[in-house]
Amino acid sequence: MEAFHVQPIPQVLIALSIDPLSDKLGIDGKEQIQNDFLITRHMKDYLLLFLSLFHEGDVVCL
């Protein structure tokens, strides 16, 4: 049986070698992690939940 070797996609390597694009990808990735996965995001969700319980009918934003 022949070994299967995965080669990196050349377009991805080219995109990561372009400084402005790679910087934007890094910043966007960091922002997504902060917004979706960190404990601070969960705390914000809980605060909004409790605030909404006390302010029915109002739009509650943090």
C-alpha atoms as an extended CHARMM CRD file, in Angstrom:
* protein
*
        62  EXT
         1         1  MET       CA              0.0000000000        0.0000000000        0.0000000000  PROA      1               0.0000000000
         2         2  GLU       CA              1.3980000000        3.3670000000       -0.9890000000  PROA      2               0.0000000000
         3         3  ALA       CA              1.7210000000        6.0900000000        1.6590000000  PROA      3               0.0000000000
         4         4  PHE       CA             -0.5440000000        9.0810000000        1.2160000000  PROA      4               0.0000000000
         5         5  HSD       CA              1.2520000000       12.4100000000        1.5700000000  PROA      5               0.0000000000
         6         6  VAL       CA             -0.7410000000       15.5960000000        2.0540000000  PROA      6               0.0000000000
         7         7  GLN       CA              0.7890000000       18.5890000000        0.3130000000  PROA      7               0.0000000000
         8         8  PRO       CA             -0.0330000000       22.1030000000        1.5590000000  PROA      8               0.0000000000
         9         9  ILE       CA             -2.3010000000       24.1150000000       -0.6770000000  PROA      9               0.0000000000
        10        10  PRO       CA             -0.0870000000       26.6170000000       -2.5330000000  PROA      10              0.0000000000
        11        11  GLN       CA             -2.7370000000       29.3560000000       -2.4590000000  PROA      11              0.0000000000
        12        12  VAL       CA             -2.8400000000       29.2770000000        1.3420000000  PROA      12              0.0000000000
        13        13  LEU       CA              0.9240000000       29.5830000000        1.5410000000  PROA      13              0.0000000000
        14        14  ILE       CA              0.8670000000       32.4980000000       -0.8770000000  PROA      14              0.0000000000
        15        15  ALA       CA             -1.9180000000       34.2210000000        1.0780000000  PROA      15              0.0000000000
        16        16  LEU       CA             -0.0220000000       33.8220000000        4.3500000000  PROA      16              0.0000000000
        17        17  SER       CA              3.1360000000       35.2520000000        2.8040000000  PROA      17              0.0000000000
        18        18  ILE       CA              1.3810000000       38.5430000000        1.9720000000  PROA      18              0.0000000000
        19        19  ASP       CA              1.8710000000       40.6860000000        5.0840000000  PROA      19              0.0000000000
        20        20  PRO       CA             -1.3410000000       42.7740000000        5.0280000000  PROA      20              0.0000000000
        21        21  LEU       CA             -3.4790000000       39.7140000000        4.3360000000  PROA      21              0.0000000000
        22        22  SER       CA             -1.7960000000       37.5650000000        6.9730000000  PROA      22              0.0000000000
        23        23  ASP       CA             -2.1170000000       40.3950000000        9.5210000000  PROA      23              0.0000000000
        24        24  LYS       CA             -5.8400000000       40.7250000000        8.7550000000  PROA      24              0.0000000000
        25        25  LEU       CA             -6.3430000000       36.9590000000        9.0580000000  PROA      25              0.0000000000
        26        26  GLY       CA             -4.5960000000       36.9940000000       12.4490000000  PROA      26              0.0000000000
        27        27  ILE       CA             -6.6180000000       39.9350000000       13.7540000000  PROA      27              0.0000000000
        28        28  ASP       CA             -9.9130000000       38.4750000000       12.5070000000  PROA      28              0.0000000000
        29        29  GLY       CA             -9.0830000000       35.0770000000       14.0090000000  PROA      29              0.0000000000
        30        30  LYS       CA             -8.2300000000       36.5920000000       17.3820000000  PROA      30              0.0000000000
        31        31  GLU       CA            -11.4510000000       38.6200000000       17.3740000000  PROA      31              0.0000000000
        32        32  GLN       CA            -13.5320000000       35.5550000000       16.5570000000  PROA      32              0.0000000000
        33        33  ILE       CA            -11.9520000000       33.5760000000       19.4080000000  PROA      33              0.0000000000
        34        34  GLN       CA            -12.5930000000       36.4530000000       21.8220000000  PROA      34              0.0000000000
        35        35  ASN       CA            -16.2080000000       36.7840000000       20.7110000000  PROA      35              0.0000000000
        36        36  ASP       CA            -17.1090000000       33.1190000000       20.5440000000  PROA      36              0.0000000000
        37        37  PHE       CA            -15.0210000000       31.0670000000       22.9500000000  PROA      37              0.0000000000
        38        38  LEU       CA            -13.6210000000       33.0290000000       25.8700000000  PROA      38              0.0000000000
        39        39  ILE       CA            -15.1370000000       33.1280000000       29.3530000000  PROA      39              0.0000000000
        40        40  THR       CA            -15.7550000000       36.8520000000       29.0050000000  PROA      40              0.0000000000
        41        41  ARG       CA            -18.2060000000       36.1090000000       26.2070000000  PROA      41              0.0000000000
        42        42  HSD       CA            -20.1010000000       33.7060000000       28.4640000000  PROA      42              0.0000000000
        43        43  MET       CA            -20.1760000000       36.2790000000       31.2630000000  PROA      43              0.0000000000
        44        44  LYS       CA            -21.5890000000       38.8540000000       28.8490000000  PROA      44              0.0000000000
        45        45  ASP       CA            -24.3080000000       36.4040000000       27.8080000000  PROA      45              0.0000000000
        46        46  TYR       CA            -25.2590000000       35.7300000000       31.4440000000  PROA      46              0.0000000000
        47        47  LEU       CA            -25.3470000000       39.4570000000       32.2630000000  PROA      47              0.0000000000
        48        48  LEU       CA            -27.6030000000       40.0870000000       29.2740000000  PROA      48              0.0000000000
        49        49  LEU       CA            -29.8650000000       37.2640000000       30.3810000000  PROA      49              0.0000000000
        50        50  PHE       CA            -30.2490000000       38.6480000000       33.9060000000  PROA      50              0.0000000000
        51        51  LEU       CA            -30.6880000000       42.2140000000       32.6680000000  PROA      51              0.0000000000
        52        52  SER       CA            -33.3880000000       41.0910000000       30.2550000000  PROA      52              0.0000000000
        53        53  LEU       CA            -35.2830000000       39.4430000000       33.1200000000  PROA      53              0.0000000000
        54        54  PHE       CA            -35.5360000000       42.7870000000       34.9170000000  PROA      54              0.0000000000
        55        55  HSD       CA            -36.2490000000       44.9130000000       31.8460000000  PROA      55              0.0000000000
        56        56  GLU       CA            -39.0120000000       43.1370000000       29.9590000000  PROA      56              0.0000000000
        57        57  GLY       CA            -39.8980000000       44.7660000000       26.6850000000  PROA      57              0.0000000000
        58        58  ASP       CA            -36.6830000000       46.8060000000       26.5600000000  PROA      58              0.0000000000
        59        59  VAL       CA            -33.7470000000       46.1060000000       24.3020000000  PROA      59              0.0000000000
        60        60  VAL       CA            -30.7570000000       45.2540000000       26.4830000000  PROA      60              0.0000000000
        61        61  CYS       CA            -27.2380000000       45.6410000000       25.0410000000  PROA      61              0.0000000000
        62        62  LEU       CA            -23.7620000000       45.5770000000       26.5310000000  PROA      62              0.0000000000
